[in-house]
Amino acid sequence: TKFHGIAVGPAYRYPLAPKLDLNLRAGLAWNRVTDTSWKAAAPAVTLRQRSVQPYAGIGATYLVGRDFSLGLGLDLTRARIQDRTSLLRSINLVVRQDF
């Protein structure tokens, strides 16, 4: 099973300390799922389905220079193929420049 997608939405940055920020994200994710069933070492059936699902994310960034921050984030969304729904988790490395 392969998952592809893109997400669009706003992000909110909340300062926890002078150099540490909490980041909250929400929006819509456009997902494409491809699932292939195999029989006797050969692909038998390939299913593809696109869906639009809500997503939410949380993360933290730390100011490492005057205008640069580094951080980690976690985004959650769902993907559907036929009658099955799966939870997708994405771990993100964040590099941000403020200007």
Steps between C-alpha positions, in 0.01 A plus 500: 500500500632844405378837624555836331350836581523868567346708778400866516396695806591770750751466783499674837823570689475539878813610692574272798833661592726768344654242260234224497171503303206261483356463148143387428379417148165401347362479149415268213714219361460363147606133519555234236519136605625220274451142618621198300396141568749232397439145378782258414764779512310709242273800560138385476295810585603863546258742666544879502285749683525871579333666798495834676528475878554742788843503662642631825857549614708605796866585529765698682778724367809634672674824396862413408605832345368850457248401231521117485306233690523119500232264621294183477134449418234231476208517254198266499246435223299213354511321165227288344505216253171330422330445838818519713632808680856526633660754730809662346774642724771726365805604704651826374834672537441877499749764383352850517636842408321805636510825305 
